[in-house]
Amino acid sequence: MFGAALDYVKQFTPGDLAFLACAAVTLLSGLGVVTQRRIVNAALLMLPCFAGIAGLYLCLGAEFLFAIQILIYAGAIMVLILFAILLLQRAIGVTILQYSRQMLPGVGIFFAVVALLGYVFLRLPWDAGEPGELPIPVAVAVEHADTNTARIGALFLTQYLLPFEVASLVLTVAMIGAIIMAKRWPHEPEEVSE
């Protein structure tokens, strides 16, 4: 039983091992994020999680997404989250601990999702051959693109134009919602500074 598994593992390339290492870092740090009681520690554990996701992108040959993941998420978003947590803790003068009252349902949902993904993984025909071909105009645009960045741009402006515009609309609505929530309304009392 273990001999067949050992023979299978011996076939792994360095790229396969790097992918598995990045996946393990992502999963373990993600587990740490949701199980830490101190919210600052949970936020700090997001950094290796973001780095592991960036490594997965690099292993899959998506260098542009790797760079964006490092710059945007591991850099800017991480700093923003830590800044907000630390500023909030200083403003209220209390260390923030996170506690989830929904731990039991969350664990149940976790195992249900793992079971569903395992079922799909086992039922998927892995030797089905090449995926379906792209439509002709999209295939021509992607074929003439020289780099991953150019290919991503070509796909954003051809095949994935509608989802790209919907994402920009969602971000605009979120920004308007944040402005409305931050606005002080006439019936709200003024804050008194001590």
C-alpha positions as CSV (number, residue, x, y, z in Angstrom):
1,M,0.0,0.0,0.0
2,F,2.7,2.5,1.0
3,G,5.0,1.3,-1.8
4,A,2.6,2.6,-4.5
5,A,2.3,5.9,-2.6
6,L,6.1,6.2,-2.3
7,D,6.6,5.5,-6.0
8,Y,4.1,8.2,-6.8
9,V,5.9,10.7,-4.5
10,K,9.2,9.9,-6.2
11,Q,7.7,11.2,-9.4
12,F,7.3,14.7,-8.0
13,T,9.3,17.4,-9.7
14,P,10.9,20.4,-7.8
15,G,8.0,22.5,-9.1
16,D,5.5,20.0,-7.6
17,L,7.3,20.1,-4.2
18,A,7.4,24.0,-4.3
19,F,3.6,24.0,-5.1
20,L,2.9,21.6,-2.2
21,A,5.1,23.7,0.2
22,C,3.3,26.9,-0.8
23,A,0.0,25.2,-0.3
24,A,1.0,23.9,3.1
25,V,2.2,27.4,4.2
26,T,-1.1,28.9,3.0
27,L,-3.3,26.4,4.7
28,L,-1.4,26.3,8.0
29,S,-1.2,30.1,8.3
30,G,-4.8,30.4,7.3
31,L,-5.7,28.0,10.0
32,G,-3.7,30.1,12.4
33,V,-5.6,33.2,11.4
34,V,-8.9,31.8,12.3
35,T,-7.8,30.1,15.5
36,Q,-5.7,32.8,17.2
37,R,-7.3,34.6,20.1
38,R,-5.2,37.8,19.8
39,I,-6.3,39.7,16.7
40,V,-2.9,41.2,16.1
41,N,-1.4,37.7,16.0
42,A,-4.1,36.6,13.6
43,A,-3.4,39.6,11.4
44,L,0.3,38.9,11.4
45,L,-0.4,35.3,10.4
46,M,-2.1,36.6,7.3
47,L,1.3,37.7,5.9
48,P,2.6,34.1,5.3
49,C,-0.8,33.2,4.0
50,F,-0.6,36.0,1.4
51,A,3.0,35.0,0.6
52,G,2.0,31.4,0.2
53,I,-0.8,32.4,-2.2
54,A,1.8,34.5,-4.1
55,G,4.0,31.4,-4.3
56,L,1.2,29.4,-5.7
57,Y,0.7,32.0,-8.4
58,L,4.5,31.8,-9.2
59,C,4.4,28.0,-9.4
60,L,1.5,28.2,-11.8
61,G,3.4,30.6,-14.1
62,A,1.3,33.7,-13.4
63,E,4.2,36.1,-12.6
64,F,2.0,39.2,-12.9
65,L,-0.5,37.9,-10.3
66,F,2.5,36.9,-8.1
67,A,3.8,40.5,-8.2
68,I,0.3,42.0,-7.5
69,Q,-0.3,39.6,-4.6
70,I,3.0,40.7,-3.0
71,L,2.6,44.4,-3.6
72,I,-1.1,44.8,-2.9
73,Y,-2.0,42.1,-0.4
74,A,1.2,41.3,1.4
75,G,2.2,44.9,1.3
76,A,-0.5,47.5,1.3
77,I,-3.5,45.5,2.7
78,M,-1.4,44.0,5.4
79,V,-0.2,47.4,6.6
80,L,-3.7,48.8,6.4
81,I,-5.1,46.0,8.5
82,L,-2.4,46.2,11.2
83,F,-2.7,50.0,11.2
84,A,-6.5,49.8,11.8
85,I,-6.2,47.2,14.5
86,L,-3.5,49.0,16.4
87,L,-5.2,52.4,16.0
88,L,-8.5,50.9,17.3
89,Q,-6.8,49.2,20.3
90,R,-5.1,52.5,21.2
91,A,-8.3,54.5,20.8
92,I,-10.3,52.2,23.1
93,G,-7.4,51.3,25.3
94,V,-8.2,47.6,25.4
95,T,-6.5,44.6,23.7
96,I,-8.9,43.1,21.3
97,L,-9.5,39.4,21.5
98,Q,-11.5,37.6,19.0
99,Y,-14.0,34.9,20.0
100,S,-16.3,33.1,17.7
101,R,-19.6,31.9,19.0
102,Q,-20.2,30.1,15.8
103,M,-17.2,27.8,16.1
104,L,-19.3,24.6,16.1
105,P,-21.3,25.5,13.0
106,G,-18.1,26.7,11.4
107,V,-16.4,23.4,11.9
108,G,-19.4,21.6,10.6
109,I,-19.4,23.7,7.4
110,F,-15.7,23.2,7.1
111,F,-16.0,19.5,7.0
112,A,-19.0,19.7,4.6
113,V,-16.9,21.8,2.2
114,V,-13.9,19.4,2.5
115,A,-16.2,16.4,1.9
116,L,-17.7,18.2,-1.2
117,L,-14.3,19.1,-2.6
118,G,-13.0,15.6,-1.9
119,Y,-16.0,14.1,-3.8
120,V,-15.4,16.5,-6.7
121,F,-11.7,15.7,-6.7
122,L,-12.3,12.0,-6.8
123,R,-15.0,12.2,-9.5
124,L,-13.1,14.6,-11.8
125,P,-11.7,12.9,-15.0
126,W,-8.1,14.0,-14.7
127,D,-7.1,12.5,-18.0
128,A,-9.8,14.2,-20.0
129,G,-7.3,15.9,-22.3
130,E,-7.2,19.6,-23.3
131,P,-9.8,22.0,-22.0
132,G,-12.3,23.6,-24.4
133,E,-10.9,26.0,-26.9
134,L,-11.4,29.8,-26.6
135,P,-13.6,31.7,-29.1
136,I,-11.8,32.8,-32.2
137,P,-11.4,36.6,-31.4
138,V,-10.3,35.9,-27.9
139,A,-7.9,33.2,-29.0
140,V,-6.3,35.5,-31.6
141,A,-5.9,38.3,-29.0
142,V,-4.4,36.0,-26.5
143,E,-2.1,34.4,-29.1
144,H,-0.7,37.8,-30.1
145,A,0.1,38.8,-26.5
146,D,3.7,38.3,-25.7
147,T,3.7,38.3,-21.9
148,N,1.3,37.1,-19.1
149,T,0.5,40.8,-18.4
150,A,-0.5,41.3,-22.0
151,R,-2.5,38.1,-22.0
152,I,-4.4,39.2,-18.9
153,G,-5.1,42.6,-20.4
154,A,-6.4,41.0,-23.6
155,L,-8.7,38.6,-21.7
156,F,-10.0,41.5,-19.5
157,L,-10.9,43.5,-22.5
158,T,-12.4,40.6,-24.5
159,Q,-13.7,37.5,-22.8
160,Y,-13.9,38.8,-19.2
161,L,-15.1,42.4,-19.9
162,L,-18.4,42.0,-18.1
163,P,-17.0,40.5,-14.9
164,F,-14.3,43.2,-14.9
165,E,-16.9,45.9,-15.2
166,V,-19.1,44.3,-12.5
167,A,-16.1,44.2,-10.1
168,S,-15.5,47.9,-10.7
169,L,-19.2,48.6,-10.1
170,V,-19.1,46.7,-6.8
171,L,-16.0,48.6,-5.7
172,T,-17.8,51.9,-6.5
173,V,-20.9,50.9,-4.5
174,A,-18.6,49.9,-1.6
175,M,-16.9,53.3,-1.7
176,I,-20.2,55.2,-1.8
177,G,-21.5,53.0,1.1
178,A,-18.3,53.8,3.2
179,I,-18.8,57.5,2.5
180,I,-22.5,57.3,3.6
181,M,-21.6,55.4,6.8
182,A,-18.8,57.8,7.7
183,K,-21.0,60.9,7.2
184,R,-22.3,62.5,10.3
185,W,-26.1,62.9,10.2
186,P,-27.9,65.9,11.8
187,H,-29.7,63.7,14.4
188,E,-26.4,62.2,15.7
189,P,-24.9,63.8,18.8
190,E,-21.5,65.5,18.6
191,E,-18.6,63.7,20.1
192,V,-17.2,65.5,23.2
193,S,-13.4,65.5,23.5
194,E,-12.0,65.3,27.0
